[in-house]
Amino acid sequence: MLVSASSDKTVKLWDLRNVSKAITSFKVENPVEDFCLFEDRIVVAQGNTLTLAKINDISIRRMNDFYPF
């Protein structure tokens, strides 16, 4: 499995045995600037927002967005 995040505002989960299309994906509101993986979680930095998602073998589930105060 491979996770990608890009300036086209998408986070995608790929199965490297079949790269013709992503297994699943979700959109964020701004172009992705960076992301960090920790165990089964991904934190995506986009604009002034951090988005937390949970990853398993077949999906990425967006959990929460965190905004600066």
C-alpha positions as CSV (number, residue, x, y, z in Angstrom):
1,M,0.0,0.0,0.0
2,L,1.0,3.6,-0.7
3,V,-0.5,6.8,0.5
4,S,-0.2,10.0,-1.6
5,A,-1.3,13.6,-1.0
6,S,-0.9,16.4,-3.5
7,S,-1.6,19.9,-4.5
8,D,-4.7,18.8,-6.5
9,K,-6.4,18.6,-3.0
10,T,-6.6,14.8,-2.8
11,V,-5.3,12.2,-0.4
12,K,-5.2,8.7,-2.0
13,L,-4.6,5.1,-1.0
14,W,-3.0,2.9,-3.6
15,D,-2.4,-0.8,-4.0
16,L,0.9,-1.1,-5.7
17,R,-0.1,-4.4,-7.4
18,N,-2.6,-2.4,-9.5
19,V,-1.7,1.3,-10.0
20,S,-4.2,2.0,-12.7
21,K,-6.4,3.8,-10.1
22,A,-6.4,4.5,-6.4
23,I,-8.3,2.2,-4.0
24,T,-9.9,5.2,-2.3
25,S,-9.4,8.9,-1.9
26,F,-10.8,12.0,-0.2
27,K,-10.7,15.7,-1.0
28,V,-9.5,18.5,1.3
29,E,-10.3,22.2,0.9
30,N,-6.8,23.4,0.0
31,P,-3.7,22.1,-1.8
32,V,-1.8,19.7,0.4
33,E,1.4,21.1,1.7
34,D,2.7,18.1,3.7
35,F,1.5,14.9,5.4
36,C,2.8,12.6,8.1
37,L,2.0,8.9,8.7
38,F,1.9,7.4,12.2
39,E,0.8,3.8,12.5
40,D,-2.7,3.7,11.0
41,R,-3.2,7.5,11.0
42,I,-2.4,10.3,8.6
43,V,-2.2,14.0,9.3
44,V,-2.5,16.2,6.3
45,A,-1.4,19.9,6.4
46,Q,-3.4,22.0,3.9
47,G,-3.8,25.7,4.1
48,N,-4.4,26.7,7.7
49,T,-6.0,23.3,8.5
50,L,-4.7,19.9,9.7
51,T,-6.9,17.0,8.7
52,L,-6.7,13.7,10.6
53,A,-7.7,10.4,8.8
54,K,-7.5,6.7,9.7
55,I,-6.1,4.2,7.2
56,N,-6.8,0.5,6.8
57,D,-6.2,-1.9,3.9
58,I,-9.1,-0.7,1.8
59,S,-10.0,2.8,2.9
60,I,-9.0,6.2,4.3
61,R,-11.6,7.6,6.7
62,R,-11.5,11.3,7.3
63,M,-11.9,11.8,11.1
64,N,-11.5,15.5,12.0
65,D,-10.2,18.9,10.9
66,F,-8.2,21.1,13.3
67,Y,-8.1,24.9,12.7
68,P,-5.8,27.5,14.3
69,F,-7.4,29.7,17.0
